[in-house]
Amino acid sequence: MCKDMGQSKERAFMKPGRTNKEDRLNFIEFWANYVRTHSDEEWSRQQSVLIDSVIKSAREKSEKIRV
């Protein structure tokens, strides 16, 4: 179980594939199920954290290149 905003939720794991293609298809299935079973606010907040961290990392790398 994992705790999120004071609520207990079962932790879901993605089924590993035998090939890269199977891994990608399993991820699509996993994510589609996640979006269907979680509120817009919850998965949107998680996507925001991911996107913000990618932008931060890109900015930090850009700063290193300029110096």
Residue, then its C-alpha position, 0 to 999 in steps of 0.5 A: m500500500c502507498k499513502d497519498m494525501g492521507q488516503s491508502k491506495e494499492r500500489a500498481f506495478m507494470k507487467p514486464g515485457r519480453t521485448n522492448k515493444e512489449d514493454r511499451l505496450n504494457f506501459i500504454e495499458f498500465w497508464a490508460n488503466y491508471v488514468r481511468t482509475h485515478s482522479d484528474e487532479e491526482w494524475s495531473r499533479q503527478q504529470s506536473v511533477l515529472i514535467d517540472s523536473v524535466i524542465k529543471s534538468a534541461r535548464e541546469k544542463s543549459e546553464k552548464i553548457r553556457v559557463 
